[in-house]
Amino acid sequence: MSDPARLRGAAEALGAPMPALLAGARHLAASVVLGRHGRRRPGQGDEFWQYRPAIPGDEAREIDWRRSGRSDAHFVRQKEWQAAQSVMLWVDPSRSMDFASTSALPRKGDRAAELSLALAILLIRGGERVGLSGRDLPPRTGEVQLMRLAEALGHADEAEYGAPAAREMPSRSRAVFASDFLGDMGPVRDALTEAADRGVSGLLLQVLDPQEEAFPFDGRTIFESMGGTIRHETLKAGDLRGRYLARLAERKAELAELARITGWQVHCHHTDRAASTALLWSYTALERVV
């Protein structure tokens, strides 16, 4: 591309989604008041966490003699665990995530990307390493990594439905899968099983449009997938509502059971709800998984 004007136009088009996504994620992260970051478990670090009674096997140098002098027992001064951990994100890039029922609502993919990037901002701010599965982006920390994440999250796939992969996730790390989880559950089940075998724990964040939850259709309706490969026409859409809602409830129950078996946690977020609520849940839930 030798034409400077065309080169600049192509570069601006390529980079346009990234600043908006990053700015939105920073604003979202700033809206969540977390206080001082803490892992709330003992380990290597500089910050005081709590006193605990001394037990046989504790060395004399671990005893806090000043605190122990105020009682008849000996106490150990524990510091808060501060070693950086790896957190891998997978944000469904498929066509299914392009859906938004009205122009007033964000696309599911945009909301999932913004939530995930805002979560990365909070985690990196707390000293964790964050990577992106499926985009060859291993876990790192720092501002440059946030830029890489923002750029990678701006790219979509042509597949109708996405599938996470656990092979890129370091053993004993944590992970977040963000998707509508409306496609084939086989790959999701395989990824969660593999992740659990590798000692990876994490969260399933299901992002749905409110129309997908309510099924407000009646009469003649044409249903078509976002990629156009699936199409169904009916004259009595209202008759499908009961079966659809039952299938959706079954899918949610399956996700909950998978999470229970593998030790993960699951949360359903609707795009007409405040993103900050889902972000706060995700952050605090990650703090609880080990």
C-alpha positions as CSV (number, residue, x, y, z in Angstrom):
1,M,0.0,0.0,0.0
2,S,2.1,2.9,-1.3
3,D,-0.6,5.6,-1.1
4,P,-0.1,7.5,2.2
5,A,-3.7,8.5,2.4
6,R,-4.9,4.9,2.0
7,L,-2.3,3.7,4.5
8,R,-3.4,6.2,7.1
9,G,-7.1,5.4,6.5
10,A,-6.5,1.7,6.9
11,A,-4.4,2.3,10.0
12,E,-7.1,4.4,11.6
13,A,-9.8,1.9,10.8
14,L,-7.7,-0.9,12.3
15,G,-7.0,1.1,15.5
16,A,-10.4,2.7,15.9
17,P,-12.0,0.1,18.1
18,M,-9.1,-0.2,20.5
19,P,-9.1,3.3,22.1
20,A,-12.9,3.3,22.6
21,L,-12.8,-0.2,24.1
22,L,-9.8,0.7,26.4
23,A,-11.4,4.0,27.4
24,G,-14.7,2.3,28.2
25,A,-13.0,-0.4,30.2
26,R,-11.0,2.1,32.2
27,H,-14.2,4.0,33.0
28,L,-15.9,0.8,34.0
29,A,-13.0,-0.2,36.2
30,A,-13.0,3.2,37.9
31,S,-16.7,2.9,38.7
32,V,-16.0,-0.1,40.9
33,V,-14.7,0.9,44.4
34,L,-12.6,-2.0,45.6
35,G,-10.4,-0.4,48.2
36,R,-6.9,-1.6,48.6
37,H,-6.3,-4.8,46.6
38,G,-5.7,-7.8,48.7
39,R,-5.7,-11.6,48.2
40,R,-6.9,-12.1,51.8
41,R,-4.8,-15.2,52.4
42,P,-1.4,-15.6,54.1
43,G,1.9,-15.9,52.2
44,Q,4.9,-14.0,51.0
45,G,4.4,-10.2,51.0
46,D,5.0,-6.9,52.8
47,E,1.5,-6.1,54.0
48,F,0.3,-7.2,57.4
49,W,-2.8,-9.4,57.3
50,Q,-3.6,-10.8,60.7
51,Y,-2.3,-12.4,63.9
52,R,-2.8,-16.1,64.5
53,P,-2.0,-18.2,67.6
54,A,1.4,-19.9,67.4
55,I,1.4,-23.6,66.8
56,P,4.0,-26.3,67.3
57,G,6.6,-26.0,64.6
58,D,6.6,-22.2,64.3
59,E,10.1,-20.8,64.6
60,A,10.9,-18.3,67.3
61,R,11.7,-15.6,64.7
62,E,8.1,-15.8,63.4
63,I,6.6,-14.9,66.8
64,D,5.5,-11.3,67.2
65,W,6.7,-10.7,70.8
66,R,5.1,-7.3,71.2
67,R,1.6,-8.7,70.5
68,S,2.4,-11.9,72.5
69,G,3.4,-9.8,75.4
70,R,-0.1,-8.5,75.8
71,S,-1.5,-11.9,76.5
72,D,-0.6,-15.4,77.9
73,A,-0.3,-16.9,74.4
74,H,2.2,-16.5,71.6
75,F,1.1,-15.0,68.2
76,V,2.5,-15.1,64.7
77,R,2.2,-12.1,62.5
78,Q,1.0,-13.2,59.1
79,K,1.6,-11.2,56.0
80,E,-0.8,-11.1,53.1
81,W,-0.1,-13.2,50.1
82,Q,1.2,-11.1,47.3
83,A,2.8,-13.3,44.7
84,A,1.5,-12.6,41.2
85,Q,-0.7,-15.2,39.6
86,S,-1.7,-15.7,36.0
87,V,-5.3,-15.1,34.9
88,M,-6.3,-16.2,31.4
89,L,-9.3,-14.6,29.7
90,W,-11.3,-16.2,26.9
91,V,-13.8,-13.8,25.3
92,D,-16.1,-15.5,22.7
93,P,-15.2,-13.8,19.4
94,S,-17.9,-15.6,17.4
95,R,-20.8,-14.1,15.3
96,S,-23.3,-15.1,17.9
97,M,-21.9,-12.4,20.2
98,D,-22.7,-9.7,17.6
99,F,-26.4,-9.8,18.6
100,A,-28.2,-6.8,20.2
101,S,-32.0,-6.7,20.1
102,T,-32.1,-2.9,19.9
103,S,-29.7,-0.1,19.0
104,A,-30.0,1.1,22.6
105,L,-28.2,-2.0,23.9
106,P,-24.6,-3.1,23.4
107,R,-23.8,-6.2,21.4
108,K,-23.1,-9.1,23.6
109,G,-19.5,-9.3,22.3
110,D,-18.9,-5.6,23.1
111,R,-20.1,-6.0,26.7
112,A,-18.1,-9.2,27.2
113,A,-15.0,-7.5,25.9
114,E,-15.4,-4.4,28.0
115,L,-16.1,-6.4,31.1
116,S,-13.1,-8.6,30.5
117,L,-10.7,-5.7,29.8
118,A,-12.0,-3.8,32.8
119,L,-11.3,-6.9,34.9
120,A,-7.8,-7.1,33.4
121,I,-7.2,-3.5,34.4
122,L,-8.2,-4.3,38.0
123,L,-6.1,-7.4,38.1
124,I,-3.0,-5.9,36.6
125,R,-3.4,-2.9,38.9
126,G,-3.3,-5.5,41.8
127,G,-0.1,-7.0,40.4
128,E,-1.5,-10.0,38.6
129,R,-0.5,-11.3,35.1
130,V,-3.3,-11.4,32.6
131,G,-3.4,-13.1,29.2
132,L,-5.9,-13.9,26.4
133,S,-6.6,-17.5,25.4
134,G,-7.1,-18.1,21.7
135,R,-5.1,-15.0,20.6
136,D,-1.6,-16.2,21.4
137,L,-1.3,-13.7,24.2
138,P,0.4,-15.2,27.2
139,P,-0.1,-13.7,30.7
140,R,1.9,-10.6,31.4
141,T,1.5,-7.4,33.5
142,G,1.8,-3.7,32.8
143,E,0.3,-1.0,30.6
144,V,1.7,-2.5,27.3
145,Q,-0.2,-5.7,28.1
146,L,-3.4,-3.8,28.5
147,M,-2.9,-2.3,25.0
148,R,-2.3,-5.8,23.6
149,L,-5.4,-7.1,25.2
150,A,-7.5,-4.2,23.9
151,E,-6.2,-4.7,20.4
152,A,-6.8,-8.5,20.4
153,L,-10.3,-8.1,21.8
154,G,-11.2,-5.9,18.9
155,H,-11.0,-8.8,16.4
156,A,-13.9,-11.1,15.7
157,D,-14.2,-14.6,14.1
158,E,-16.5,-15.8,11.4
159,A,-17.6,-18.9,13.3
160,E,-21.3,-19.0,14.4
161,Y,-20.4,-20.0,18.0
162,G,-17.1,-19.9,19.9
163,A,-15.3,-22.6,21.9
164,P,-12.8,-22.0,24.6
165,A,-9.5,-23.9,24.9
166,A,-7.6,-24.7,28.0
167,R,-4.3,-25.8,26.5
168,E,-2.9,-22.3,26.6
169,M,-3.6,-21.9,30.3
170,P,-0.7,-22.3,32.7
171,S,-1.2,-25.0,35.4
172,R,-2.6,-23.7,38.7
173,S,-3.7,-20.4,37.1
174,R,-7.1,-18.8,37.1
175,A,-9.4,-18.2,34.1
176,V,-12.5,-16.4,32.9
177,F,-14.7,-17.6,30.1
178,A,-17.1,-15.0,28.8
179,S,-19.7,-16.1,26.2
180,D,-23.4,-16.5,25.6
181,F,-22.8,-20.3,25.8
182,L,-25.6,-20.9,23.3
183,G,-23.6,-23.1,21.0
184,D,-22.5,-26.7,21.2
185,M,-21.7,-27.4,24.9
186,G,-19.2,-30.3,24.0
187,P,-16.2,-28.0,23.5
188,V,-17.1,-26.0,26.7
189,R,-17.3,-29.2,28.7
190,D,-14.0,-30.5,27.3
191,A,-12.3,-27.2,28.0
192,L,-13.6,-27.1,31.6
193,T,-12.6,-30.7,32.2
194,E,-9.1,-30.1,30.9
195,A,-8.8,-26.9,32.9
196,A,-9.8,-28.7,36.1
197,D,-7.2,-31.5,35.3
198,R,-4.5,-28.8,35.0
199,G,-5.5,-27.2,38.3
200,V,-7.1,-24.2,36.7
201,S,-10.0,-22.6,38.5
202,G,-12.2,-19.7,37.4
203,L,-15.4,-18.2,36.3
204,L,-18.1,-18.7,33.6
205,L,-19.6,-15.4,32.7
206,Q,-22.7,-15.9,30.5
207,V,-23.7,-12.7,28.6
208,L,-27.2,-12.6,27.2
209,D,-29.4,-10.0,25.6
210,P,-32.7,-9.5,27.5
211,Q,-34.6,-10.6,24.4
212,E,-32.9,-13.9,24.5
213,E,-34.1,-14.3,28.1
214,A,-37.7,-13.2,27.5
215,F,-38.5,-14.6,24.0
216,P,-41.1,-11.9,23.2
217,F,-42.1,-13.2,19.7
218,D,-45.5,-14.1,18.4
219,G,-47.1,-14.8,15.0
220,R,-45.1,-15.1,11.9
221,T,-41.4,-14.8,12.7
222,I,-38.1,-15.6,10.9
223,F,-35.3,-16.7,13.2
224,E,-31.8,-16.4,11.7
225,S,-28.4,-16.9,13.2
226,M,-25.9,-13.9,13.1
227,G,-23.8,-15.7,10.6
228,G,-26.8,-16.6,8.4
229,T,-26.1,-20.4,8.5
230,I,-29.2,-21.3,10.6
231,R,-32.7,-20.1,9.6
232,H,-36.1,-21.1,10.8
233,E,-39.5,-19.6,9.8
234,T,-42.7,-20.1,11.8
235,L,-46.2,-18.8,11.7
236,K,-46.8,-19.3,15.4
237,A,-43.7,-18.1,17.2
238,G,-45.6,-17.9,20.5
239,D,-46.0,-21.6,20.5
240,L,-42.2,-22.0,20.7
241,R,-41.8,-19.8,23.8
242,G,-42.4,-22.6,26.4
243,R,-40.0,-25.0,24.7
244,Y,-37.4,-22.2,24.2
245,L,-37.4,-21.1,27.8
246,A,-37.2,-24.7,28.9
247,R,-34.1,-25.3,26.7
248,L,-32.5,-22.1,28.0
249,A,-33.2,-23.2,31.6
250,E,-31.6,-26.5,30.8
251,R,-28.5,-24.8,29.4
252,K,-28.1,-22.6,32.5
253,A,-28.5,-25.7,34.7
254,E,-25.9,-27.5,32.6
255,L,-23.5,-24.6,33.1
256,A,-24.1,-24.6,36.8
257,E,-23.5,-28.3,37.1
258,L,-20.3,-28.0,35.1
259,A,-19.1,-25.2,37.4
260,R,-20.0,-27.3,40.4
261,I,-18.1,-30.4,39.2
262,T,-15.0,-28.5,38.2
263,G,-15.0,-26.0,41.1
264,W,-15.7,-23.0,38.9
265,Q,-18.3,-20.3,39.5
266,V,-21.0,-19.1,37.1
267,H,-22.9,-15.8,36.6
268,C,-25.4,-14.7,34.1
269,H,-25.3,-11.0,33.0
270,H,-27.8,-9.3,30.8
271,T,-26.7,-6.4,28.6
272,D,-29.5,-4.1,29.8
273,R,-28.1,-4.3,33.4
274,A,-25.2,-2.3,34.8
275,A,-21.9,-3.6,33.7
276,S,-20.3,-2.6,37.0
277,T,-22.4,-5.2,38.9
278,A,-21.0,-8.0,36.7
279,L,-17.5,-6.6,37.0
280,L,-17.7,-6.5,40.8
281,W,-19.0,-10.0,40.9
282,S,-16.2,-11.3,38.6
283,Y,-13.5,-9.6,40.6
284,T,-14.6,-10.7,44.0
285,A,-15.4,-14.2,42.7
286,L,-11.8,-14.5,41.3
287,E,-10.5,-13.5,44.7
288,R,-12.3,-16.5,46.2
289,V,-11.1,-19.2,43.8
290,V,-7.8,-20.9,44.5
